Amino acid sequence: MEKRSTGTQPAPGPSSTRVITVVFLALLIDLLGFTLILPLFPTILDHYSKSDDNLYQKLQNAVDWFASSVGVPQERKYNSVLFGGLIGSLFSLLQFICSPLTGAVSDYMGRRKALLITAVGLIASYALWAISRSFGVFLLSRVVGGLSKGNVSLCTAIIADLPSLHSRSKGMAMIGVAFSLGFTVGPMVGAYFAMNAATGELFYVRPAILALLLSVADLIFIFLLLPETLRKENRVSSVIEGIQGASDLVSPMALFNFSAVTRRKDSPSTEKLQNLRVLGLVYFLYLFLFSGLEYTISFLTHQRFQFTSMQQGKMFFFIGITMALIQGGYARRIKPGNEIKAVKRVLKACVCEWTA
């Protein structure tokens, strides 16, 4: 007999398919706008370094002092990479802090409203970038963007709200596809618009305007098509209650101990929890190294090989295609139970890659 849905769960079927489709397209639009700037970062910092911007010079002096303190060679190319890395770290730090808080707000008011709020924040971020003529305004745009980037975790939460395991698995896979496509196409498009700037026009204005238009389109798309997935009876009674739960996702100690998992009613066994902690630590160390490489590679190729923005875009395009082939080809064919072996093979390959 077919199991009827209860009043506490949304009905499976077409509604789940619709949610997955809308989340995939909304996240893809967002990532296209987000990745437009990636191949432009080194050139943007070069632009402000030559413009005698007061704030930029003060921050550059602070970076130079820090570099000297930790023994980094006093060469412009190294300090430029360090400066860019600090800006990227600031963005990621703000995202790390605000994503759990955004999730807590969504636990109270619903996913859809919270996602719309983050979309408005991203619109403000790209608008500031488009009008920025000083480094201060550009930096402010990155701060606002980092504070608003909880939309990625919200998309994951929306998929987690779906009633069936099959729907959730499919939705998570589609989120991975959205990332691959976004990081494949976005940098190329951003580089193309920057290279075709009109005479006398700042090279980053067109990519910034395109990112702004994409974020506005994303807001409208979410408002018109995304249904609410968190039913009222499943929401927390207050924002404070949600924020208290979010503290386990901000505290590093609680994160590594998987405290948020242990407080659930269906907490895993001691053995499974230990396995989770080991896997979590391995994943953290991998991302710690990979994110540094991923962010600084554009500065490396710019300084060492004099890559233009278009060449940077082509590089990210190649990386995105490789990601899509690995995720869609190799990863999908890993048999259940062989995941650990596959991870070991990949980590060995990473050692060879980074050594080269």
Helices and strands as residue ranges (DSSP letters): H 14-35, G 38-40, H 41-49, H 54-70, H 76-109, H 111-131, H 135-147, H 151-160, H 165-195, H 205-225, G 232-234, H 239-246, G 247-249, H 252-256, H 259-262, H 270-305, H 309-325, I 326-330, G 331-333, H 339-355
